[in-house]
């Protein structure tokens, strides 16, 4: 299992446009094979910071996502909304035994 954490810094005046574009992308991504969860979150301390948190069964399942039509459509809108480049991290669960 892998997770993707994508932190976006959005121009204040473009925030609503980004959220609206994200709705369609989120709905379609949740239908993708291998997707477990795909959600957009907002910072409680900084309204210009938005964070996608994604959960995928495998790295191979994530691959087609970036090339999908809905991601391309979202990207065309999102790029106009950013005030800084997005920070994208791919993470995996740590092997931690809890006793």
DRENMI-456022 format. One line per 2 residues: number of its first residue (from 1); their letters; for each residue x, y, z of N, C-alpha, C. Coordinates in nm, 3 decimals. Layout:
<marpas>
NUM	A	X/Y/Z/X/Y/Z/X/Y/Z  ... .
</marpas>
This chain:
<marpas>
1	XX	0.085/-0.117/0.000/0.000/0.000/0.000/0.089/0.123/0.000  0.047/0.224/-0.075/0.119/0.351/-0.074/0.020/0.465/-0.055 .
3	XX	0.074/0.575/-0.008/-0.002/0.697/0.010/0.067/0.807/-0.070  -0.012/0.901/-0.116/0.041/1.022/-0.179/-0.013/1.139/-0.099 .
5	XX	0.076/1.229/-0.062/0.038/1.352/0.006/0.085/1.466/-0.084  -0.011/1.537/-0.141/0.020/1.648/-0.233/-0.025/1.778/-0.169 .
7	XX	0.072/1.861/-0.134/0.043/1.989/-0.068/0.046/2.099/-0.172  -0.065/2.172/-0.181/-0.081/2.279/-0.280/-0.089/2.413/-0.209 .
9	XX	-0.022/2.511/-0.263/-0.036/2.648/-0.214/-0.112/2.725/-0.322  -0.227/2.776/-0.283/-0.323/2.830/-0.379/-0.337/2.981/-0.363 .
11	XX	-0.349/3.051/-0.475/-0.378/3.194/-0.470/-0.514/3.212/-0.403  -0.526/3.303/-0.305/-0.653/3.319/-0.233/-0.772/3.340/-0.326 .
13	XX	-0.753/3.418/-0.430/-0.865/3.447/-0.520/-0.900/3.332/-0.613  -0.818/3.226/-0.614/-0.841/3.110/-0.701/-0.884/2.985/-0.623 .
15	XX	-0.898/2.999/-0.493/-0.929/2.886/-0.406/-1.059/2.817/-0.447  -1.165/2.891/-0.466/-1.295/2.833/-0.503/-1.286/2.761/-0.637 .
17	XX	-1.212/2.816/-0.731/-1.196/2.753/-0.862/-1.122/2.620/-0.850  -1.019/2.616/-0.767/-0.946/2.491/-0.746/-1.037/2.385/-0.684 .
19	XX	-1.111/2.422/-0.583/-1.201/2.328/-0.516/-1.306/2.275/-0.613  -1.361/2.360/-0.695/-1.462/2.316/-0.793/-1.401/2.219/-0.893 .
21	XX	-1.282/2.246/-0.941/-1.216/2.156/-1.035/-1.181/2.023/-0.968  -1.149/2.029/-0.840/-1.113/1.907/-0.767/-1.232/1.813/-0.751 .
23	XX	-1.353/1.865/-0.744/-1.471/1.779/-0.724/-1.481/1.670/-0.830  -1.473/1.708/-0.955/-1.484/1.611/-1.064/-1.366/1.514/-1.062 .
25	XX	-1.248/1.565/-1.037/-1.128/1.481/-1.032/-1.139/1.378/-0.920  -1.184/1.421/-0.805/-1.199/1.330/-0.692/-1.300/1.221/-0.723 .
27	XX	-1.413/1.258/-0.778/-1.518/1.160/-0.810/-1.466/1.055/-0.907  -1.394/1.096/-1.009/-1.343/1.001/-1.109/-1.227/0.919/-1.056 .
29	XX	-1.141/0.980/-0.976/-1.027/0.907/-0.920/-1.073/0.796/-0.829  -1.178/0.820/-0.753/-1.228/0.717/-0.661/-1.279/0.593/-0.736 .
31	XX	-1.305/0.606/-0.865/-1.349/0.493/-0.947/-1.232/0.415/-1.006  -1.110/0.468/-0.996/-0.994/0.404/-1.057/-0.959/0.274/-0.986 .
33	XX	-0.915/0.176/-1.066/-0.870/0.049/-1.010/-0.753/0.074/-0.917  -0.759/0.016/-0.799/-0.650/0.030/-0.704/-0.658/0.148/-0.610 .
35	XX	-0.753/0.239/-0.634/-0.767/0.352/-0.544/-0.847/0.311/-0.421  -0.795/0.343/-0.305/-0.864/0.313/-0.179/-0.929/0.439/-0.124 .
37	XX	-0.858/0.551/-0.131/-0.911/0.678/-0.080/-0.845/0.792/-0.156  -0.921/0.899/-0.173/-0.870/1.017/-0.244/-0.950/1.137/-0.193 .
39	XX	-0.887/1.219/-0.110/-0.958/1.329/-0.044/-0.876/1.458/-0.049  -0.947/1.570/-0.053/-0.885/1.701/-0.046/-0.913/1.760/0.091 .
41	XX	-0.807/1.810/0.154/-0.818/1.870/0.287/-0.769/2.014/0.280  -0.811/2.093/0.378/-0.766/2.231/0.385/-0.706/2.259/0.522 .
43	XX	-0.604/2.341/0.523/-0.539/2.378/0.648/-0.633/2.463/0.733  -0.633/2.438/0.863/-0.714/2.521/0.953/-0.643/2.651/0.988 .
45	XX	-0.513/2.659/0.962/-0.439/2.780/0.996/-0.400/2.863/0.874  -0.408/2.804/0.754/-0.367/2.876/0.632/-0.464/2.840/0.519 .
47	XX	-0.559/2.927/0.490/-0.660/2.896/0.388/-0.604/2.880/0.246  -0.478/2.915/0.226/-0.419/2.898/0.093/-0.350/2.762/0.078 .
49	XX	-0.349/2.682/0.183/-0.284/2.551/0.177/-0.391/2.441/0.169  -0.387/2.364/0.062/-0.478/2.252/0.039/-0.393/2.126/0.027 .
51	XX	-0.443/2.015/0.077/-0.364/1.892/0.077/-0.450/1.775/0.027  -0.405/1.711/-0.081/-0.465/1.586/-0.125/-0.399/1.473/-0.049 .
53	XX	-0.478/1.383/0.005/-0.428/1.262/0.068/-0.489/1.145/-0.008  -0.402/1.064/-0.066/-0.445/0.953/-0.151/-0.394/0.822/-0.092 .
55	XX	-0.472/0.717/-0.110/-0.430/0.584/-0.067/-0.452/0.489/-0.185  -0.348/0.416/-0.220/-0.350/0.324/-0.334/-0.306/0.186/-0.292 .
57	XX	-0.362/0.084/-0.356/-0.324/-0.054/-0.325/-0.177/-0.080/-0.355  -0.129/-0.029/-0.470/0.010/-0.051/-0.512/0.060/0.070/-0.589 .
59	XX	0.191/0.078/-0.604/0.251/0.183/-0.686/0.208/0.168/-0.831  0.190/0.044/-0.876/0.146/0.020/-1.013/0.005/0.074/-1.037 .
61	XX	-0.081/0.069/-0.938/-0.216/0.122/-0.951/-0.214/0.275/-0.963  -0.117/0.337/-0.900/-0.104/0.483/-0.904/-0.060/0.532/-1.043 .
63	XX	0.021/0.454/-1.112/0.078/0.495/-1.240/-0.019/0.556/-1.340  -0.128/0.487/-1.375/-0.221/0.540/-1.474/-0.296/0.667/-1.428 .
65	XX	-0.301/0.688/-1.298/-0.376/0.803/-1.245/-0.327/0.936/-1.303  -0.197/0.955/-1.304/-0.141/1.082/-1.353/-0.165/1.108/-1.500 .
67	XX	-0.193/1.003/-1.575/-0.217/1.016/-1.719/-0.365/1.017/-1.754  -0.451/1.007/-1.655/-0.595/0.999/-1.680/-0.650/1.132/-1.731 .
69	XX	-0.759/1.123/-1.804/-0.823/1.244/-1.857/-0.866/1.339/-1.746  -0.919/1.285/-1.637/-0.967/1.373/-1.529/-0.851/1.442/-1.457 .
71	XX	-0.734/1.377/-1.450/-0.619/1.444/-1.390/-0.566/1.553/-1.483  -0.566/1.525/-1.610/-0.522/1.628/-1.705/-0.614/1.749/-1.701 .
73	XX	-0.745/1.725/-1.695/-0.841/1.836/-1.687/-0.821/1.916/-1.558  -0.802/1.845/-1.447/-0.778/1.914/-1.321/-0.648/1.994/-1.328 .
75	XX	-0.546/1.936/-1.385/-0.416/2.003/-1.396/-0.423/2.133/-1.473  -0.504/2.136/-1.579/-0.517/2.259/-1.658/-0.575/2.373/-1.575 .
77	XX	-0.665/2.341/-1.484/-0.722/2.444/-1.396/-0.626/2.473/-1.280  -0.576/2.367/-1.219/-0.495/2.382/-1.098/-0.371/2.467/-1.121 .
79	XX	-0.306/2.449/-1.234/-0.181/2.523/-1.260/-0.204/2.674/-1.255  -0.323/2.719/-1.289/-0.355/2.863/-1.283/-0.381/2.908/-1.139 .
81	XX	-0.407/2.812/-1.050/-0.446/2.844/-0.913/-0.328/2.845/-0.816  -0.216/2.786/-0.854/-0.103/2.773/-0.764/-0.026/2.904/-0.748 .
83	XX	0.016/2.930/-0.625/0.107/3.042/-0.601/0.249/2.991/-0.576  0.264/2.859/-0.570/0.396/2.795/-0.554/0.385/2.654/-0.613 .
85	XX	0.496/2.596/-0.650/0.490/2.459/-0.702/0.435/2.363/-0.598  0.356/2.264/-0.639/0.305/2.166/-0.542/0.418/2.080/-0.488 .
87	XX	0.401/2.032/-0.366/0.497/1.940/-0.305/0.427/1.804/-0.297  0.482/1.705/-0.366/0.420/1.574/-0.372/0.513/1.472/-0.307 .
89	XX	0.460/1.401/-0.210/0.536/1.297/-0.141/0.464/1.164/-0.155  0.539/1.061/-0.187/0.485/0.926/-0.189/0.543/0.856/-0.067 .
91	XX	0.454/0.802/0.016/0.496/0.742/0.142/0.435/0.603/0.156  0.497/0.522/0.240/0.446/0.389/0.271/0.435/0.376/0.422 .
93	XX	0.350/0.286/0.468/0.338/0.266/0.613/0.472/0.218/0.671  0.505/0.270/0.785/0.627/0.228/0.853/0.604/0.091/0.916 .
95	XX	0.707/0.011/0.921/0.699/-0.120/0.983/0.719/-0.102/1.134  0.611/-0.075/1.202/0.616/-0.048/1.346/0.527/-0.149/1.418 .
97	XX	0.586/-0.218/1.509/0.509/-0.312/1.589/0.466/-0.241/1.717  0.337/-0.241/1.743/0.283/-0.177/1.863/0.258/-0.287/1.966 .
99	X	0.310/-0.266/2.084/0.294/-0.368/2.190/0.207/-0.316/2.299 .
</marpas>
